[in-house]
Structures are given as structure tokens and as C-alpha cells.
Amino acid sequence: MIGRLNREEILRYLGYKDSGVTERIEQLLNRCEAETLEILQPKYIYRRFRIEKCDDGIQIPGTALVLTGKDIQEHLKNCNEMFLLGATAGIELDKRIRRYMVTEPDVGVVMDSCGIQAVEQIADLAEKEMEQEVLAEGCHLTWRFSPGYGDLPLETQRELIRVLDTHRKIGVSLTGSCLMMPSKSVTAILGISDTRRDERKNKCDFCNNRERCAFRKRGTRC
């Protein structure tokens, strides 16, 4: 499903620029990428829904899911339908990272970044499928918007993963603090619109950590 990981993105998560990549880092990258791809358990699920505006925000008919906050309403303002997406890199990667964080912390840190990039690429694969579906209808997708962005509460995650049945379908559950397990998992909301998305806008515009973000200080995005 995934042949290679995006090395530039992994280095970006690690805070390196091309000029700062030493031979040791190159060795770690080669080792961790190969090991990540070997144990990766890529899975994803998505479902398409109509959306309705309500007093509290955006209601997903047939479910108890309500998306609240001005930011998600702005994100979906030109949409009558949307996709809910869940994706994961699997539990084995979590186990390996935890082990290395104890036995070989430098390996653990690099492998953690490989895992972040792996789940992003898994979500990209799902998004390509969704995009092909809506393009055939003359429509377009918004970019991915996740619980916790802007003023969409992280607690939205609880109902979102219930609607997708992620525990049964792809093995993703939540902790009491709404963190996903396995940790290298993502959920997202993608609107379906008649208009192309505005590439000038992205998740950074709605991020609560925008002013403190280390990525933005380096002129990049997470």
C-alpha cells in the first residue's frame, strides 16, 4: 500500500533541514523507515453523509454527531455532504516505538516521526479514493479538518469514531482523554463542494497552537 515514506516530511517533524542531516541521522532514517514499513498495518475507513445546519452547528442525519464551532461551519459552508475518515498505522508500530524509547531513545524518536508520516500517507490514500468519487460527480473535496482544530472540540472524537465504528472496523479506540489508540491514527472531516478549495487556507488557520507552533517558526506546517 505504501512503498516509501516521505523523507523530507520525516526530517521536518524532526526539526532538520537538508544541511543538518548527518551520516548518523541518515542511518537512523534508513533503519527506521525500513522497520516502519515492515510492521505497518495500514487501515482506513470512510463514510459519506448529508449534512444539515442546526442551532448548535452542523448535524449529521441519522447519527448523534453534531459539529459545533464557527471554524467547522466556515469549513463546510459551501457543502451539503461530507466524508468522515479514520485511518491508522496499527498497534505494532506503537509497541515498537515504546520499546525503542526505553532501549534506544534516538531510534524511538526517529521511528515516532516515521509513524506520524506513515499515517498521513495512509490518510492520503483514502483521500485520493474519495476525491476520485466526487470528481466523477463534478465536485471537489475540502482539506482534512479534525476534532481539536480551531474551536471544534476534541471531544467530538467520541461520537465520530462511534459513527465510523473504528474499534471494530480498523482497531482504533479512544482513551478517557480522547486520545486515539493506536496513537498513530487520525480522524478527519472532508466536505464535498461544488467549488474548488481555497489553497490559501489550511488547518494552520484554525490551529489553537498557531502562535506557539515550532513548525510555523521554521516556515513549514505540521
Backbone bond lengths (Angstrom), bond angles and torsions (degrees), N, CA, C in turn:
res aa  C-N    CA-C-N  psi(-1)  N-CA   C-N-CA  omega(-1)  CA-C   N-CA-C  phi
1 M - - - 1.456 - - 1.529 110.67 -
2 I 1.337 116.39 -43.40 1.462 121.27 176.95 1.521 107.99 -123.22
3 G 1.324 116.64 119.02 1.454 120.37 -177.65 1.516 113.34 -85.61
4 R 1.317 117.16 -38.18 1.463 123.03 -179.82 1.519 109.14 -142.16
5 L 1.320 115.79 155.44 1.456 120.65 171.79 1.519 108.88 -97.19
6 N 1.314 115.47 149.85 1.457 120.38 179.66 1.530 109.30 -72.70
7 R 1.345 115.05 105.09 1.464 121.04 -174.95 1.534 112.05 -64.18
8 E 1.313 117.05 -37.69 1.464 119.87 179.78 1.519 111.94 -62.46
9 E 1.329 116.06 -39.13 1.460 119.57 179.32 1.524 111.49 -68.27
10 I 1.327 116.38 -39.36 1.464 119.84 178.66 1.527 110.42 -61.86
11 L 1.323 116.02 -44.63 1.464 120.16 178.11 1.524 111.06 -62.36
12 R 1.315 115.96 -34.77 1.461 120.20 179.51 1.530 110.49 -65.94
13 Y 1.335 116.30 -42.64 1.463 119.62 176.43 1.530 110.95 -61.19
14 L 1.337 116.02 -34.26 1.459 121.36 -178.84 1.525 112.54 -79.42
15 G 1.340 116.21 -12.89 1.456 119.83 179.08 1.509 114.35 88.48
16 Y 1.350 116.59 15.70 1.452 120.23 -179.61 1.522 111.23 -98.15
17 K 1.307 114.94 149.93 1.455 122.31 167.14 1.519 107.22 -109.84
18 D 1.322 116.79 164.67 1.461 120.45 -175.04 1.522 112.81 -51.50
19 S 1.321 116.48 -40.24 1.455 120.24 -176.62 1.518 112.98 -69.94
20 G 1.335 116.99 -15.94 1.455 119.81 -176.52 1.512 114.13 -99.52
21 V 1.334 118.39 6.40 1.462 121.89 -177.09 1.524 109.17 -84.15
22 T 1.310 116.66 110.01 1.463 122.31 179.42 1.526 110.13 -86.65
23 E 1.299 115.60 171.79 1.459 120.17 177.65 1.521 110.75 -61.79
24 R 1.336 116.38 -37.86 1.461 120.66 178.47 1.522 111.03 -62.49
25 I 1.327 117.53 -44.69 1.464 121.02 178.65 1.524 110.15 -63.60
26 E 1.313 117.07 -39.79 1.460 120.72 178.50 1.526 110.71 -61.73
27 Q 1.319 116.38 -40.86 1.468 120.00 177.80 1.524 111.45 -64.86
28 L 1.333 115.47 -42.58 1.467 119.65 178.37 1.525 111.51 -63.28
29 L 1.320 115.99 -41.31 1.460 120.02 179.08 1.520 111.00 -61.91
30 N 1.320 116.94 -46.18 1.462 120.60 -179.97 1.521 111.19 -61.00
31 R 1.330 115.57 -44.92 1.462 120.17 -179.43 1.519 111.63 -64.98
32 C 1.327 116.26 -48.11 1.466 120.44 -174.52 1.521 112.69 -71.51
33 E 1.326 117.14 -36.98 1.464 119.08 177.08 1.524 110.56 -63.20
34 A 1.348 116.42 -46.41 1.464 120.19 -179.41 1.522 111.10 -61.54
35 E 1.330 116.11 -42.29 1.465 119.76 -178.06 1.525 110.94 -70.28
36 T 1.327 116.68 -39.11 1.469 120.40 177.63 1.520 110.72 -60.38
37 L 1.319 116.77 -47.68 1.463 120.52 -178.85 1.526 111.74 -65.09
38 E 1.335 115.88 -30.72 1.469 120.52 -179.56 1.521 111.83 -68.18
39 I 1.346 117.39 -38.96 1.466 120.24 -174.15 1.525 112.75 -104.53
40 L 1.319 116.65 0.57 1.463 121.01 -178.58 1.525 111.00 -59.34
41 Q 1.337 115.83 137.86 1.473 122.09 176.69 1.529 108.36 -124.36
42 P 1.330 116.88 70.32 1.471 120.30 -172.36 1.529 112.46 -69.65
43 K 1.325 115.12 128.07 1.461 121.20 176.43 1.523 108.75 -144.31
44 Y 1.310 115.53 148.13 1.462 118.92 173.35 1.516 109.91 -152.26
45 I 1.309 114.34 158.96 1.461 121.44 176.95 1.522 107.89 -144.46
46 Y 1.313 116.52 143.14 1.462 119.75 173.49 1.517 109.31 -144.53
47 R 1.329 114.22 151.70 1.457 121.12 178.35 1.521 109.21 -137.34
48 R 1.302 115.07 147.24 1.461 121.53 -177.99 1.529 109.90 -103.43
49 F 1.329 116.15 137.85 1.461 121.12 -177.11 1.528 110.56 -138.78
50 R 1.322 115.44 150.41 1.463 120.59 164.70 1.521 107.89 -75.59
51 I 1.302 116.60 156.23 1.457 119.76 176.51 1.528 109.70 -125.47
52 E 1.299 114.90 147.73 1.456 121.34 178.72 1.523 109.32 -131.32
53 K 1.304 116.51 139.62 1.464 121.02 176.35 1.533 108.95 -81.16
54 C 1.315 116.08 139.33 1.458 120.89 177.81 1.534 108.35 -140.00
55 D 1.328 115.94 175.83 1.467 119.93 -177.08 1.531 112.11 -60.20
56 D 1.344 116.21 -34.09 1.463 120.10 -176.28 1.523 113.58 -85.94
57 G 1.337 116.96 -12.93 1.463 119.58 -177.73 1.510 111.04 149.91
58 I 1.305 115.99 -119.37 1.459 122.36 -179.31 1.517 109.27 -121.73
59 Q 1.317 115.94 121.97 1.455 123.00 -177.47 1.522 109.55 -98.53
60 I 1.333 116.17 139.11 1.457 121.86 174.75 1.527 107.10 -102.26
61 P 1.334 118.28 106.99 1.459 121.21 -174.71 1.528 112.39 -55.96
62 G 1.326 115.14 141.06 1.457 120.43 178.69 1.513 114.02 82.47
63 T 1.329 117.34 1.68 1.457 121.47 179.01 1.528 108.98 -134.98
64 A 1.332 115.82 172.86 1.456 120.78 174.68 1.526 111.16 -95.49
65 L 1.326 116.81 9.96 1.460 120.68 -176.06 1.527 111.43 -81.02
66 V 1.317 115.17 121.53 1.459 122.32 174.84 1.521 107.78 -124.73
67 L 1.328 116.31 126.43 1.461 121.88 179.61 1.515 108.35 -95.72
68 T 1.318 116.21 115.30 1.458 121.01 -174.92 1.525 110.95 -108.76
69 G 1.322 115.10 156.89 1.454 120.67 177.62 1.521 111.73 110.67
70 K 1.303 115.90 151.15 1.461 121.49 -178.47 1.522 112.39 -70.04
71 D 1.329 116.86 -32.02 1.463 119.71 -174.68 1.527 112.94 -67.89
72 I 1.332 117.29 -43.17 1.465 119.08 179.38 1.532 110.20 -71.10
73 Q 1.340 117.25 -31.48 1.459 119.24 176.33 1.532 110.68 -66.76
74 E 1.313 116.44 -38.13 1.466 120.35 175.68 1.526 110.14 -65.38
75 H 1.315 115.72 -41.48 1.463 121.53 -178.71 1.533 111.77 -61.25
76 L 1.331 116.33 -36.80 1.466 121.26 -174.86 1.536 112.80 -106.79
77 K 1.312 117.11 17.69 1.469 119.45 -171.48 1.530 112.89 -64.65
78 N 1.307 119.07 -26.76 1.468 121.86 179.85 1.525 112.33 -102.67
79 C 1.328 117.17 17.98 1.466 121.71 -172.03 1.524 111.46 -117.57
80 N 1.320 115.33 140.32 1.460 121.89 172.01 1.525 111.53 -108.62
81 E 1.335 115.99 -13.11 1.452 121.90 178.49 1.526 108.77 -137.82
82 M 1.324 114.39 165.33 1.461 118.67 176.99 1.522 110.24 -156.70
83 F 1.319 115.32 165.42 1.458 122.56 171.03 1.525 109.09 -108.63
84 L 1.327 116.03 142.52 1.457 122.37 163.91 1.519 107.30 -103.57
85 L 1.319 116.41 135.64 1.459 121.89 -174.93 1.524 110.53 -127.68
86 G 1.315 115.87 139.83 1.453 122.23 169.56 1.508 108.85 -133.39
87 A 1.338 117.92 137.79 1.458 121.80 -178.90 1.518 109.58 -145.78
88 T 1.322 116.60 150.32 1.464 120.44 -179.68 1.518 111.31 -148.62
89 A 1.331 114.41 152.40 1.463 121.28 174.75 1.529 111.34 -94.21
90 G 1.331 117.38 -6.96 1.460 120.65 174.70 1.516 115.00 99.15
91 I 1.332 115.42 162.32 1.461 122.40 -173.16 1.519 112.84 -77.65
92 E 1.327 118.42 -28.98 1.458 120.19 -177.86 1.520 111.56 -62.30
93 L 1.310 117.04 -36.09 1.463 120.82 178.22 1.531 110.28 -64.11
94 D 1.326 117.27 -42.66 1.465 121.49 176.22 1.533 110.95 -56.83
95 K 1.311 115.80 -45.78 1.467 120.54 -177.93 1.526 110.94 -62.62
96 R 1.327 116.10 -42.78 1.462 120.57 -178.53 1.532 111.14 -66.50
97 I 1.317 116.45 -41.71 1.470 120.27 179.21 1.526 110.24 -62.83
98 R 1.330 117.10 -45.24 1.467 120.27 179.84 1.530 111.30 -60.28
99 R 1.316 116.09 -40.46 1.461 119.60 179.85 1.520 111.15 -64.57
100 Y 1.332 116.05 -45.09 1.460 119.32 -178.89 1.525 112.17 -68.29
101 M 1.318 117.73 -30.89 1.462 119.86 178.70 1.529 110.96 -61.82
102 V 1.331 116.72 -24.83 1.467 121.77 177.63 1.525 111.20 -90.95
103 T 1.347 116.67 -46.18 1.467 120.29 -172.77 1.524 113.59 -88.23
104 E 1.337 117.53 -37.45 1.464 122.47 -178.95 1.529 108.44 -143.36
105 P 1.330 117.45 80.35 1.463 120.77 -172.92 1.524 114.60 -55.23
106 D 1.336 118.35 -36.21 1.465 119.21 -179.80 1.523 110.97 -65.85
107 V 1.326 116.27 -38.03 1.464 120.09 175.37 1.523 110.04 -66.33
108 G 1.329 116.48 -41.29 1.459 120.68 -179.83 1.513 112.69 -60.53
109 V 1.334 116.95 -41.25 1.466 120.55 -179.63 1.517 111.09 -65.18
110 V 1.330 117.08 -44.10 1.470 120.40 -179.86 1.526 110.37 -67.75
111 M 1.319 116.79 -39.23 1.460 119.62 -179.93 1.519 111.04 -68.08
112 D 1.326 117.17 -33.73 1.454 120.91 176.36 1.528 109.88 -60.91
113 S 1.322 117.05 -43.68 1.467 120.80 178.15 1.528 111.33 -66.16
114 C 1.328 116.50 -36.43 1.465 119.62 174.86 1.525 110.57 -61.70
115 G 1.343 116.62 -38.86 1.455 120.54 179.34 1.515 112.33 -66.56
116 I 1.339 116.48 -39.97 1.468 120.08 176.97 1.522 110.32 -59.35
117 Q 1.336 115.52 -46.05 1.454 119.06 -179.50 1.520 111.88 -68.46
118 A 1.324 116.78 -35.89 1.467 120.24 179.98 1.522 111.53 -60.13
119 V 1.345 117.16 -46.39 1.460 118.66 -177.65 1.526 110.92 -69.94
120 E 1.342 117.59 -30.24 1.459 119.57 174.74 1.527 110.52 -63.86
121 Q 1.316 116.72 -41.13 1.469 119.39 179.76 1.525 111.55 -70.57
122 I 1.324 117.14 -31.99 1.471 120.12 174.55 1.526 109.96 -64.56
123 A 1.335 116.30 -44.28 1.470 120.21 177.06 1.526 110.70 -63.60
124 D 1.327 117.32 -35.72 1.470 120.75 177.16 1.523 111.28 -61.04
125 L 1.339 116.46 -39.95 1.464 120.39 178.98 1.527 110.83 -62.01
126 A 1.326 115.91 -44.16 1.458 119.86 177.52 1.519 110.81 -62.99
127 E 1.337 116.21 -42.05 1.463 120.14 -179.28 1.529 111.43 -62.23
128 K 1.329 117.08 -36.96 1.465 120.05 178.16 1.526 111.28 -62.78
129 E 1.330 116.40 -38.36 1.462 119.89 177.39 1.526 110.45 -64.04
130 M 1.326 115.90 -46.24 1.462 120.44 179.20 1.529 110.89 -62.06
131 E 1.319 115.42 -41.09 1.460 120.16 -178.26 1.523 111.35 -63.65
132 Q 1.330 116.60 -41.11 1.464 120.04 177.46 1.524 110.83 -61.01
133 E 1.322 116.12 -39.27 1.469 120.94 -179.65 1.525 111.12 -63.36
134 V 1.331 116.80 -47.28 1.469 118.85 -174.82 1.538 111.70 -79.39
135 L 1.323 117.57 -30.41 1.467 119.24 177.37 1.525 110.81 -63.18
136 A 1.331 116.28 -34.29 1.463 120.46 177.44 1.518 111.73 -64.66
137 E 1.336 116.66 -19.47 1.465 122.28 178.40 1.525 111.50 -99.51
138 G 1.328 116.26 3.48 1.458 120.43 -178.69 1.516 113.51 78.97
139 C 1.341 117.06 20.84 1.458 121.55 -178.47 1.531 110.66 -113.72
140 H 1.331 115.38 178.60 1.456 121.46 -176.80 1.522 109.61 -139.13
141 L 1.331 115.94 158.29 1.457 121.98 176.96 1.521 110.79 -98.56
142 T 1.327 115.48 147.33 1.458 119.95 166.46 1.529 107.41 -79.51
143 W 1.328 117.66 172.15 1.456 119.24 172.52 1.528 109.19 -75.64
144 R 1.324 115.79 169.61 1.457 121.51 -174.82 1.534 111.22 -75.69
145 F 1.315 115.08 131.72 1.470 122.58 179.77 1.522 107.30 -124.77
146 S 1.313 117.51 123.70 1.464 121.14 -173.85 1.521 112.54 -113.74
147 P 1.337 117.62 153.58 1.465 120.34 172.26 1.519 110.21 -53.41
148 G 1.336 115.47 135.75 1.457 120.70 -176.52 1.518 112.68 102.78
149 Y 1.345 117.53 -19.75 1.459 120.46 173.95 1.528 108.64 -74.39
150 G 1.326 115.61 140.71 1.451 119.71 175.52 1.513 111.62 52.91
151 D 1.332 116.11 -132.07 1.469 119.70 -179.05 1.531 112.57 -103.74
152 L 1.344 117.14 17.64 1.463 119.82 171.62 1.525 107.73 -81.71
153 P 1.334 118.23 113.77 1.465 120.40 -172.49 1.523 113.16 -59.74
154 L 1.320 115.39 142.32 1.462 120.51 175.74 1.524 110.51 -60.49
155 E 1.329 116.55 -28.92 1.468 120.55 -179.74 1.520 112.87 -63.01
156 T 1.338 117.41 -17.27 1.466 121.50 175.28 1.523 110.54 -56.81
157 Q 1.329 114.85 -24.62 1.462 121.39 -179.28 1.530 111.87 -55.08
158 R 1.337 116.82 -37.10 1.460 120.12 -175.12 1.527 111.71 -58.87
159 E 1.334 116.14 -50.58 1.461 119.24 -178.22 1.519 111.52 -74.07
160 L 1.335 116.35 -32.75 1.468 119.99 -179.39 1.526 110.79 -61.85
161 I 1.330 117.15 -47.49 1.464 117.68 -178.15 1.533 111.24 -73.13
162 R 1.339 116.30 -24.86 1.471 118.15 175.04 1.516 110.32 -67.94
163 V 1.346 116.40 -43.14 1.460 120.84 179.14 1.537 110.84 -62.31
164 L 1.323 116.54 -39.44 1.464 120.07 178.95 1.526 112.78 -80.40
165 D 1.342 116.94 -12.44 1.468 121.84 -177.62 1.532 110.37 55.66
166 T 1.350 115.42 45.81 1.459 119.58 -173.51 1.527 113.27 -65.93
167 H 1.332 117.49 -30.95 1.467 118.98 -178.89 1.526 110.56 -61.01
168 R 1.313 115.94 -43.43 1.464 120.09 -178.61 1.524 112.38 -81.70
169 K 1.346 116.72 -37.32 1.460 119.85 -172.36 1.533 113.18 -82.92
170 I 1.344 117.73 -40.76 1.473 118.87 -176.43 1.530 112.93 -132.04
171 G 1.330 117.30 6.81 1.458 120.46 174.42 1.509 115.87 77.56
172 V 1.337 117.45 25.87 1.469 121.03 -179.03 1.529 109.39 -109.36
173 S 1.336 115.48 127.39 1.466 120.94 177.09 1.522 108.99 -128.64
174 L 1.332 116.23 -179.08 1.463 121.59 -177.97 1.512 110.89 -119.50
175 T 1.340 115.02 147.53 1.455 119.98 169.38 1.530 108.02 -83.48
176 G 1.315 116.69 175.89 1.458 121.03 178.91 1.514 113.05 -62.66
177 S 1.327 116.73 -24.53 1.472 120.89 179.59 1.529 112.06 -97.47
178 C 1.332 115.97 17.79 1.471 122.88 175.22 1.524 113.88 68.78
179 L 1.323 116.98 22.94 1.459 119.93 171.70 1.523 109.04 -89.04
180 M 1.326 116.82 141.81 1.454 120.33 -176.72 1.519 111.56 -82.73
181 M 1.323 114.77 143.55 1.447 122.93 172.87 1.520 107.55 -127.28
182 P 1.336 117.66 124.27 1.457 129.58 0.07 1.529 112.08 -60.39
183 S 1.333 115.44 154.34 1.463 119.02 -174.78 1.525 112.10 -70.35
184 K 1.317 117.72 -27.57 1.471 120.46 178.59 1.527 108.57 -87.66
185 S 1.331 113.03 67.10 1.467 122.80 179.96 1.517 108.02 -138.43
186 V 1.315 116.28 154.78 1.464 120.73 177.43 1.521 109.43 -140.85
187 T 1.318 115.65 153.31 1.453 122.12 166.88 1.527 107.31 -126.02
188 A 1.312 115.76 157.02 1.461 118.24 -178.38 1.522 110.50 -159.35
189 I 1.324 113.60 159.51 1.458 123.80 176.39 1.521 107.08 -118.05
190 L 1.330 117.22 127.19 1.462 121.77 178.53 1.520 108.66 -126.11
191 G 1.305 117.02 119.09 1.451 120.87 178.56 1.523 111.73 -77.95
192 I 1.318 115.76 154.31 1.469 123.10 175.80 1.518 107.20 -111.89
193 S 1.319 116.06 119.09 1.460 121.03 -171.30 1.515 111.01 -130.64
194 D 1.331 115.62 156.28 1.470 120.64 173.81 1.523 111.85 -77.27
195 T 1.317 116.46 -15.03 1.463 120.87 -176.36 1.524 110.45 -110.83
196 R 1.313 115.86 151.18 1.458 120.56 176.38 1.520 110.27 -66.72
197 R 1.319 117.08 148.27 1.451 120.41 179.47 1.527 110.58 -71.55
198 D 1.298 113.85 150.87 1.456 120.96 178.77 1.522 108.10 -82.79
199 E 1.339 116.73 106.32 1.457 120.45 -176.31 1.533 111.95 -67.92
200 R 1.321 116.50 -12.88 1.464 118.87 177.60 1.522 111.00 -73.26
201 K 1.338 117.26 -18.00 1.454 121.17 179.35 1.524 109.21 -105.68
202 N 1.294 117.13 144.31 1.451 122.52 178.55 1.522 108.95 -154.64
203 K 1.331 115.80 -178.58 1.463 119.32 -174.42 1.525 112.74 -62.60
204 C 1.331 117.90 -23.12 1.470 120.17 178.36 1.536 111.29 -60.30
205 D 1.339 116.42 -31.24 1.459 120.07 -178.22 1.525 112.07 -64.65
206 F 1.342 116.61 -19.78 1.466 120.65 -175.29 1.526 112.46 -116.34
207 C 1.339 116.97 6.16 1.462 120.30 -173.16 1.518 111.23 -79.06
208 N 1.336 115.85 133.24 1.459 120.85 178.57 1.531 112.50 -69.77
209 N 1.332 116.18 -18.69 1.464 121.15 -178.95 1.527 112.01 -98.96
210 R 1.327 116.46 13.79 1.466 121.12 -172.25 1.528 113.11 -53.50
211 E 1.317 117.47 -45.53 1.462 120.37 -174.70 1.526 113.12 -75.42
212 R 1.334 116.92 -18.60 1.457 120.40 -178.24 1.526 112.90 -108.57
213 C 1.323 117.29 3.08 1.465 121.94 -169.67 1.535 112.06 -69.54
214 A 1.339 115.19 126.90 1.467 120.05 178.22 1.520 110.88 -69.87
215 F 1.325 117.31 -31.71 1.467 119.86 179.75 1.525 110.94 -65.20
216 R 1.347 116.19 -45.25 1.455 119.21 -179.85 1.525 111.71 -63.32
217 K 1.332 117.32 -35.06 1.453 120.75 178.17 1.532 110.65 -63.23
218 R 1.346 115.85 -28.42 1.466 118.96 177.80 1.511 111.69 -91.33
219 G 1.337 117.14 3.02 1.464 120.62 177.57 1.510 113.54 80.81
220 T 1.367 117.45 22.84 1.459 121.51 179.89 1.512 109.63 -128.78
221 R 1.361 116.21 -170.82 1.467 121.27 178.32 1.503 109.17 -131.28
222 C 1.325 116.33 159.56 1.463 120.00 177.68 1.528 109.80 -80.87
